[in-house]
Amino acid sequence: MRKAKSRTSTTIVVMTLLAIIIILFYFYWANRTSPLEDSSANLTEVEKILNKDLELYYPETPREVVKLFGNMMKCLYDSPKDEEVEALALKLRELYDSEFLTNNPQDVYLQNIISDIAAWKEKDRRITNYLLVNENMEQENEIDGVKYAVNYISFTIQEGGKITENWRILLRLDEDKKWKILGWEFVVD
């Protein structure tokens, strides 16, 4: 009889300990945050752009490419840290068409961007916002079997007061079916 009571007591103690361990594990698992959530929540906009893998997650439409271009330009011209300028400029080049890249060698491009940003800082000028212009103004055409798109973006620039610059962006669909920026021009209203 004593043996039976001892077995029952041991079983109860073991089951209670097992239940406590399971409950503690459940609370630990339910209340933990994943390292990916923590790290992405604490990233600056520049860090998010620099971490974006454009080989795997390239924007699918001309509008999305222009939106990413606008975000990158805002980060570049909104007082980035000196060490971020070159990395952002190189990331921006990933959106450009091969013809644009050929006509703008990397070293000349970087030199021009760095001097342009320095001139902006000197004038206390920065891009504070950007806005994609209405979809009804967007155009897509096919010329000699090559698809082209025209999109518009408006940048709000802080320099003393606020001014707006409107840009027309020309994109071309490359052989990998990615919309790449061929060039842009300022639109005078």
VENMOPE-V58232 format. One record per residue. RES is the residue in one letter. PSI is psi as a letter, one per 20 degrees, with the letter a starting at -180 (999 if undefined). OMEGA is omega as a letter, one per 20 degrees, with the letter a starting at -180 (* if undefined). Layout:
res->(RES & RES)
psi->(PSI & PSI)
omega->(OMEGA & OMEGA)
//
This chain:
res->(M & R & K & A & K & S & R & T & S & T & T & I & V & V & M & T & L & L & A & I & I & I & I & L & F & Y & F & Y & W & A & N & R & T & S & P & L & E & D & S & S & A & N & L & T & E & V & E & K & I & L & N & K & D & L & E & L & Y & Y & P & E & T & P & R & E & V & V & K & L & F & G & N & M & M & K & C & L & Y & D & S & P & K & D & E & E & V & E & A & L & A & L & K & L & R & E & L & Y & D & S & E & F & L & T & N & N & P & Q & D & V & Y & L & Q & N & I & I & S & D & I & A & A & W & K & E & K & D & R & R & I & T & N & Y & L & L & V & N & E & N & M & E & Q & E & N & E & I & D & G & V & K & Y & A & V & N & Y & I & S & F & T & I & Q & E & G & G & K & I & T & E & N & W & R & I & L & L & R & L & D & E & D & K & K & W & K & I & L & G & W & E & F & V & V & D)
psi->(g & h & g & g & h & g & g & g & g & g & g & g & g & g & h & g & g & g & g & g & g & g & g & g & g & g & h & g & g & h & j & q & q & q & h & g & g & g & h & h & h & j & q & r & h & g & h & g & g & h & i & p & o & i & g & h & l & p & q & h & q & h & g & h & g & h & g & h & g & g & g & g & g & g & h & h & j & l & l & r & q & h & i & i & g & g & g & g & g & h & h & h & h & i & i & q & q & h & g & g & h & g & i & n & q & g & h & g & g & g & g & g & g & g & h & g & h & g & h & g & h & h & j & l & p & q & p & i & r & q & p & p & q & q & h & i & i & q & q & p & q & p & p & l & j & p & p & q & q & p & r & q & q & p & p & p & p & o & n & e & a & p & r & p & p & p & q & p & p & p & q & q & p & a & h & j & k & p & p & q & p & h & a & r & q & q & p & p & 999)
omega->(a & r & a & r & a & r & r & r & r & r & r & a & a & a & r & r & r & r & r & r & r & r & r & r & r & a & r & a & a & a & r & r & a & r & r & r & r & a & a & r & a & a & r & r & r & r & r & r & a & r & a & r & a & r & a & a & r & r & a & a & r & a & r & r & a & r & r & r & r & r & r & r & r & r & a & a & r & r & r & r & a & a & a & a & a & r & r & a & r & r & r & r & r & r & a & r & a & r & r & a & r & a & a & a & a & a & r & r & a & r & r & r & a & r & r & r & r & r & r & r & r & a & a & a & r & r & a & a & r & a & r & a & a & r & a & r & a & a & r & r & r & a & a & r & r & a & r & r & r & r & a & r & a & r & r & a & r & r & a & r & r & r & a & r & r & a & r & a & r & r & r & r & a & a & r & a & r & r & a & a & a & r & r & r & r & r & r & a & *)
//
